[in-house]
Amino acid sequence: MSGSTTIATMSLEGGRVLVTGAGSGIGAAIAHHAAAAGAQVAVNDIDASRAEETCASVRDAGGIAHAIVGDVSEPGPARAVVESAIEALGGLTGLANNVGLVRGGALETLAADTWREVFRIDVDSALWCSQAALASLRNSNGAIVNTSSLVAYFAAPGAGAYNAAKAALSSLTEQMALEWGPSGIRVNGIAPGLVSGTNFSASSTDAAVQARRQPVVPLRRTGRADDIAPVVVFLLSDAARYMTGQVLRIDGGLGIALQTFIP
Ligand SMILES: NC(=O)c1ccc[n+]([C@@H]2O[C@H](COP(=O)([O-])OP(=O)(O)OC[C@H]3O[C@@H](n4cnc5c(N)ncnc54)[C@H](O)[C@@H]3O)[C@@H](O)[C@H]2O)c1
């Protein structure tokens, strides 16, 4: 190593991070892990009691957390959420656009409202929050992490709107990275595979579901929110300082297992 080596770490010491949809599941875990890495966190959720619950548990663990209640899927309310977070934290160094939901439905009969709801929450929210956070992130050379999904790469039965929305979010991640890289803002994404135990995937902890799913994952278990959050901390941290426009799969290897399903 040369004498000019600058050691990068996964610490978020001094950081100020807003996490959307952080009242449960993966978002709550991101808030916990970011706080444990040294950041103050703003915990957004549309559900006030969920946001407060995450804040209380972050504080119990010794962290600093502010609840920011609001719907991030429309431009005006999303801007209000980001502005409240900036005010509470004194600026932003990181934004985790984590909010998302899935709605079932075959494409042949999918209702326009369902298609629009899924895109509004899974895609639009990331754009509106990022736009509102941009000036503050420019000041801090900050980073954005978008929560996409493994379904962005692989079609799945019965959730066509969700899969297309996550593919759009992965593409949006690259576009943001391209446009905002020259301002010093890095934009990356994560693509979780099967994650059990969140509200979104509540039924997946059933023994029968687990018995069917574990054998198809190369690491032989489904994921937990706690498996996903450390990767977000990494992408927000200086350790990822030369990475932008990437979406990292966190799936126990499920995405590379296609050939094992061929009879
Ligand atoms: N659970 C999985 O298997 C899985 C896999 C891949 C990707 N993901 C993605 O991970 C992210 C988090 O999912 P999760 O499993 O933790 O879900 P979750 O349902 O447990 O948490 C999502 C949170 O977002 C909140 N929310 C919903 N709409 C909102 C809005 N408009 N504004 C603010 N908050 C809102 C909900 O109240 C909820 O607390 C989503 O983007 C999801 O698509 C989940």
PDBQT file of the ligand as one rigid body, heavy atoms in Angstrom, charges set to zero:
ROOT
HETATM    1  N1  LIG A 301     -40.132  -8.897   2.089  1.00  0.00    +0.000 N 
HETATM    2  C1  LIG A 301     -39.608  -9.342   0.950  1.00  0.00    +0.000 C 
HETATM    3  O1  LIG A 301     -39.562 -10.553   0.672  1.00  0.00    +0.000 OA
HETATM    4  C2  LIG A 301     -38.984  -8.358  -0.018  1.00  0.00    +0.000 A 
HETATM    5  C3  LIG A 301     -38.181  -8.847  -1.048  1.00  0.00    +0.000 A 
HETATM    6  C4  LIG A 301     -37.617  -7.955  -1.959  1.00  0.00    +0.000 A 
HETATM    7  C5  LIG A 301     -37.830  -6.591  -1.824  1.00  0.00    +0.000 A 
HETATM    8  N2  LIG A 301     -38.626  -6.129  -0.814  1.00  0.00    +0.000 N 
HETATM    9  C6  LIG A 301     -38.822  -4.687  -0.724  1.00  0.00    +0.000 C 
HETATM   10  O2  LIG A 301     -38.338  -4.240   0.532  1.00  0.00    +0.000 OA
HETATM   11  C7  LIG A 301     -39.018  -3.035   0.907  1.00  0.00    +0.000 C 
HETATM   12  C8  LIG A 301     -39.543  -3.176   2.303  1.00  0.00    +0.000 C 
HETATM   13  O3  LIG A 301     -40.397  -4.296   2.361  1.00  0.00    +0.000 OA
HETATM   14  P1  LIG A 301     -40.789  -5.046   3.708  1.00  0.00    +0.000 P 
HETATM   15  O4  LIG A 301     -40.854  -6.486   3.368  1.00  0.00    +0.000 OA
HETATM   16  O5  LIG A 301     -39.943  -4.579   4.820  1.00  0.00    +0.000 OA
HETATM   17  O6  LIG A 301     -42.308  -4.511   3.852  1.00  0.00    +0.000 OA
HETATM   18  P2  LIG A 301     -43.178  -4.031   5.101  1.00  0.00    +0.000 P 
HETATM   19  O7  LIG A 301     -44.576  -4.052   4.610  1.00  0.00    +0.000 OA
HETATM   20  O8  LIG A 301     -42.840  -4.820   6.325  1.00  0.00    +0.000 OA
HETATM   21  O9  LIG A 301     -42.715  -2.511   5.339  1.00  0.00    +0.000 OA
HETATM   22  C9  LIG A 301     -43.088  -1.465   4.474  1.00  0.00    +0.000 C 
HETATM   23  C10 LIG A 301     -43.473  -0.247   5.307  1.00  0.00    +0.000 C 
HETATM   24  O10 LIG A 301     -43.770   0.818   4.387  1.00  0.00    +0.000 OA
HETATM   25  C11 LIG A 301     -44.869   1.571   4.920  1.00  0.00    +0.000 C 
HETATM   26  N3  LIG A 301     -45.517   2.293   3.833  1.00  0.00    +0.000 N 
HETATM   27  C12 LIG A 301     -46.351   1.782   2.880  1.00  0.00    +0.000 A 
HETATM   28  N4  LIG A 301     -46.737   2.747   2.029  1.00  0.00    +0.000 NA
HETATM   29  C13 LIG A 301     -46.140   3.901   2.440  1.00  0.00    +0.000 A 
HETATM   30  C14 LIG A 301     -46.147   5.236   1.954  1.00  0.00    +0.000 A 
HETATM   31  N5  LIG A 301     -46.858   5.569   0.866  1.00  0.00    +0.000 N 
HETATM   32  N6  LIG A 301     -45.392   6.173   2.596  1.00  0.00    +0.000 NA
HETATM   33  C15 LIG A 301     -44.658   5.834   3.709  1.00  0.00    +0.000 A 
HETATM   34  N7  LIG A 301     -44.640   4.573   4.213  1.00  0.00    +0.000 NA
HETATM   35  C16 LIG A 301     -45.358   3.617   3.591  1.00  0.00    +0.000 A 
HETATM   36  C17 LIG A 301     -45.746   0.515   5.572  1.00  0.00    +0.000 C 
HETATM   37  O11 LIG A 301     -46.618   1.091   6.553  1.00  0.00    +0.000 OA
HETATM   38  C18 LIG A 301     -44.724  -0.453   6.179  1.00  0.00    +0.000 C 
HETATM   39  O12 LIG A 301     -44.428  -0.143   7.529  1.00  0.00    +0.000 OA
HETATM   40  C19 LIG A 301     -40.117  -2.839  -0.166  1.00  0.00    +0.000 C 
HETATM   41  O13 LIG A 301     -39.652  -1.914  -1.132  1.00  0.00    +0.000 OA
HETATM   42  C20 LIG A 301     -40.257  -4.213  -0.777  1.00  0.00    +0.000 C 
HETATM   43  O14 LIG A 301     -40.760  -4.145  -2.087  1.00  0.00    +0.000 OA
HETATM   44  C21 LIG A 301     -39.195  -6.968   0.108  1.00  0.00    +0.000 A 
ENDROOT
TORSDOF 0
